[in-house]
Amino acid sequence: MKPNLYDRNCGSRQVLDRIGDRWSVLVVLTLADGPRRYGELAGRIDGVSQKMLTQTVRALERDGLVTRSVQATVPPRVDYELTDLGRSLLTLLAGLEAWATDHLAEVEAARARYDARTPG
């Protein structure tokens, strides 16, 4: 049977939820240039809590989009890196990033028009 992402119980919906999540998008884009340590991810992604970043990288690892490698140093060094599957998302996400930045002024203008006519 073909996956149906409109069915809430379909695995394809779960995949879409994962790759469409704002924190997942930002983590994947941050890892586009290569491996990063947890602190580098946290420093780059403004506004993400430690709990949410941990949950996000674990979920991305579970879905096979990110690998986590631990080096036995003192203190231990943990690096996160995109897998081939994760890298396959980069073209798509780069397009979303470009659209968001290219159309920001238009979206902000639409919001201002909406807010001006909508009470409260």
N, C-alpha and C positions, 0 to 999 in steps of 0.2 A: 504494500500500500504506500502511495506517495505521501511524504510528510506534508502536513497542513499547518502552517504557522498561525492560522486563525483559530485553531483548536487549542485551548489553554492547556490541554494535557499532552500535546505533541512536543517531542524533544526539540523540534526545530524552533518552537516558540521560546524554549529555554535558551537556546543558542542565540537567538535574536535579542533576548533580554540581556544576555551577558555582553554581547559585542555592542549593544546600543546603550549600555549603562555609561553615564558620564565619566565615572572614575576609571572604568575599563578602557574607554577610549583614550583618556589622558595617559594612563599607564602604558598602553601599547604605543602611543605616539612618542612618549618619553623614551621608550626602549628602542625606537627606530634606529638610533645611531650606535647601538651596541649595549653591552651589559652595563647595569647600574647597581649600585648598592642601595639598600633600603633607604638610608639617609638621603641619598641623591634623589630618589623618587619623591620622598617626602618634601625635600627642599624645592623641587621643581614644580610640584602640583599644589599650588596655593589653595588652602581651605580644606584639604582632605585631613580627616582625623587619623590618628594612628590606628584605631580600631578598624576604620573603613578601608584604609590602605592595606592593612593586613588581610582583611576579608577579601579584598579585590584581588591581590596577588595570589592568594590561595585558590580562589575560584578560577582565575586564569590558568594557574598551574594544573588544576584538576581537569580543566577543559582542554589541556594540551597546547595552550597558546604561549605559555611562559615556562621556562625551566628555572629552578632554584638550585644553585650550587653552593656548597659550604666548603670553605678551605679551613683546614685544621691549623689555624694560627691563634695567637693570643692577642687580642680577643678574636673569636672566630669571625671570618669574613664570609658574608653571604652576598652572592650576586644573583640578579635576576636578568634573564635574557629571553628574547623572543625565540620560539621554535620556528621551524619552516612554516608550520600552520599559522602561527602568529604573524610572521612576516607576510603571509599571503593577504592579510587584512590591510597592510599599509597603504596600498593604492586607494582602496575604498575610503579609509579614514583620512588620508591626505586630501581627498576630494571634499569630504565633509568639513575638514578644517579650512580649506580654501573657501568653500561656500560661506561658512560662518563669518570669516573675516572680510570677504569681498562684499557681503550683503549686510554687514552690521549696521551701517548708516540707514539703510532702507528699513530694516527691522526696528531700529530705534525710532525712526520717524513714524512708522505705523503704530508703535506702542504709544507714542505721544498723542497721535490723533485719536486713538481709541480711548486713552485716559482722559482726554479733554472732553469727550462727549459722554463718558460713562461716570455717573455719580458714585462717589465712595470708593 
